[in-house]
Amino acid sequence: MEPKSWRARVREEDQLLEQLQSLVSDSAKRRAAALLEGVAELGSVYAVAQDISKSWTAVDNAIKRNGPKGSTTG
């Protein structure tokens, strides 16, 4: 059996990268939704960040980038 050409391997890797990027995007949206639930429960982005040992800016940015459009944090 002949080894795959470099072109075929590049195409396969491009397809894999596309699938992985889609999975990462979906995961980031689910994570943002969970973080928003945490904000609703605990009352603030800061409280959520403390609870999960992250910086408040990391939590805030994750919600802003991946949360539902128009989502606000406080």
Protein Blocks (a to p, Z undefined) as FASTA:
>chain_A
ZZddfklmmmmmmmmmmmmmmmmmmmmmmmmmmmmmmmmmnopaklmmmmnopafklmmm
mmmmmmcehiacZZ
